Amino acid sequence: MRKFKKICLILSLILTSVFVFSQTTVTTSGINGTPAAYQVPLFMSTSTIGNSNIFQSTSGGNIAIGTSTFPTSYIPKVQIYSTNGASSPNLSLIDNNSHRILFLTNINATNYNNITQTGDAGIIWSDNSTFNSTSGFVIAPNANATSGIRIAANGNLGLGVSNPQAKLVVNGNSELFGSANKIYGQNDAVNYYIGHYAVTGSDGLDIHWFGGIRLFDGTNSGLQITNGAVGINTINPGTTYKLAVEGKVGAREFVATNVSPWPDYVFAGNYKLMPVTELESYIKTNLHLPGIPDAGQVKKEGVSLGEMNAALLEKIEETILYVIEQQKQMAEQQKQMTEQQKQMEAMKAEINELKNNIK
């Protein structure tokens, strides 16, 4: 009997010490120096920390913070539940320099960041004032290699870049996969985008920008495509020509297509040449050949290479006809001169015969 009482006394002392320890209040320094009381349980499945509850499942060692229930479809090892929405983070990590990372659900634009919208979930971080101008958020492996993602304090995003100087900086290759994927602007994926187009056995780059496309090297006007017209070294190709070049053009070959009519008609049997006397009169009056633009027109409108080549060929073919006609006239004249020479020789012979008879 004494032994039983002794055992009961020992168990009573152990249970009393456990109860007292579980109700012990531990005061520590909270966020920004605000005191926080922690009631730390020892061997209890349910306990209180501040004003939130921590529950441990009866099996599996799963923990829920702020709720006593777990989802029915799956049971996470740790579940954090907040009823305060955007006013309270679901998870807060803070170091001794007041740098903190907050994970929140149901963010809205009046809390933490102006770009958020109601219903968003995200990670927001704040910095000690000493580091506000330089510190950012990094997701990266623990290595010296330039791998990972950095969001700078000014909102610039760098992929493999420690100090991104633009809203997006990528150190390395990037890929758009699939013909349906696009980079687009103006919130318009139909009229403003960079993407792909199908090429047999390959892939094409499709730059589709409704207002035009400009390539600029920083010193000259570069290249611009506007309304289907291309300007080189000019940003104003106009609407008259499909290609406008400010400067000289060097090429191995130019091919003019669909030049009509081509002057084969000159050699047709019914083509009428302008008489040489009329041609001479026209040239003296106009100072250029018929069918050829004058200097004023060329200065104002330029020269169409295809049309000019056709016009020049017409004049060359007309010249050939003039030469042929002249050759015919010269042949006829030579024939007449030969006949006259024969007549003169005959007359000379008759004169000599008459002289001999008189003697």
HUCOR-V736369 format. One record per backbone hydrogen bond with DSSP energy under -1.0 kcal/mol. CO is the residue of the C=O (numbers start at 1). NH is the residue of the N-H. If there is no record, write none. Layout:
BEGIN
CO	NH
CO	NH
END
This chain:
BEGIN
1	5
2	6
3	7
4	8
5	9
6	10
7	11
8	12
9	13
10	14
11	15
12	16
13	17
14	18
15	19
16	20
17	21
18	22
19	23
21	24
24	40
26	38
28	36
30	33
31	34
34	30
36	28
38	26
45	56
47	54
49	52
52	49
53	66
54	47
55	64
62	57
63	79
64	55
65	81
77	63
79	65
84	87
85	88
91	103
93	101
95	98
99	95
100	126
101	93
102	124
103	90
103	91
104	122
108	111
111	113
113	116
117	120
120	107
122	104
124	102
126	100
128	131
131	134
131	135
137	151
139	149
141	143
145	147
148	160
149	139
150	158
151	137
152	155
156	152
157	169
158	150
159	171
167	157
169	159
178	181
183	194
185	188
188	192
191	210
192	185
193	208
194	183
195	206
197	204
199	202
204	197
206	195
208	193
209	212
213	225
215	223
222	233
223	215
224	231
225	213
226	229
229	226
230	244
231	224
232	246
242	230
244	232
245	247
262	264
263	266
264	267
265	268
268	271
275	279
276	280
277	281
278	282
279	283
280	284
281	285
282	286
283	287
289	292
294	298
295	299
296	300
297	301
298	302
304	308
305	309
306	310
307	311
308	312
309	313
310	314
311	315
312	316
313	317
314	318
315	319
316	320
317	321
318	322
319	323
320	324
321	325
322	326
323	327
324	328
325	329
326	330
327	331
328	332
329	333
330	334
331	335
332	336
333	337
334	338
335	339
336	340
337	341
338	342
339	343
340	344
341	345
342	346
343	347
344	348
345	349
346	350
347	351
348	352
349	353
350	354
351	355
352	356
353	357
354	358
355	359
END
